[in-house]
Amino acid sequence: MPYTTEEDGLINNFAVEPKVYTAEPPNKTQKRNYIVWGALAAVLVAGVLAIAVAAS
């Protein structure tokens, strides 16, 4: 672990920095999956709201 020592003998520890990388854009299959999961989530939320309205 990288550290430095001050004049008074105090030790300062530094975190190890992770490697930096660029994110890759989603491919066609991933985009399609995002759309499908988004639609399913919207249907689920609409269903829960409909049940809440019907129950009240």
JOMO-V103846 format. One record per residue. N is the residue number from 0. RES is the residue in three letters. PSI is psi in whole degrees, 0 to 359 (none if undefined). OMEGA is omega as a letter, one per 20 degrees, with the letter a starting at -180 (999 if undefined). D_FIRST is the distance of its C-alpha to the first C-alpha in Angstrom with 1 decimal. Layout:
# JOMO-V103846
[[N	RES	PSI	OMEGA	D_FIRST] [N	RES	PSI	OMEGA	D_FIRST]]
This chain:
# JOMO-V103846
[[0	MET	132	a	0.0] [1	PRO	136	r	3.8] [2	TYR	161	r	6.4] [3	THR	155	r	10.1] [4	THR	130	r	12.8] [5	GLU	178	a	16.2] [6	GLU	325	a	19.6] [7	ASP	1	r	20.1] [8	GLY	4	r	17.1] [9	LEU	142	a	15.3] [10	ILE	131	r	11.5] [11	ASN	118	r	10.4] [12	ASN	142	r	7.3] [13	PHE	140	r	7.3] [14	ALA	150	r	7.5] [15	VAL	124	a	7.2] [16	GLU	136	r	10.9] [17	PRO	160	r	13.3] [18	LYS	140	a	15.8] [19	VAL	135	r	18.9] [20	TYR	159	r	22.3] [21	THR	144	r	25.8] [22	ALA	145	r	27.8] [23	GLU	141	r	30.9] [24	PRO	152	a	34.2] [25	PRO	146	r	35.8] [26	ASN	181	a	38.5] [27	LYS	320	a	42.0] [28	THR	318	r	41.4] [29	GLN	320	r	38.6] [30	LYS	317	r	40.7] [31	ARG	318	r	43.6] [32	ASN	322	r	41.5] [33	TYR	320	r	40.3] [34	ILE	317	a	44.0] [35	VAL	312	a	45.1] [36	TRP	324	r	42.5] [37	GLY	318	r	43.4] [38	ALA	316	r	47.0] [39	LEU	320	r	46.5] [40	ALA	319	r	44.5] [41	ALA	319	r	47.4] [42	VAL	319	r	50.0] [43	LEU	313	a	48.1] [44	VAL	317	r	47.9] [45	ALA	320	r	51.5] [46	GLY	318	r	52.6] [47	VAL	319	r	50.8] [48	LEU	320	r	52.5] [49	ALA	318	r	55.8] [50	ILE	320	r	55.6] [51	ALA	320	r	54.7] [52	VAL	319	a	57.7] [53	ALA	328	a	60.0] [54	ALA	341	a	59.0] [55	SER	none	999	59.6]]
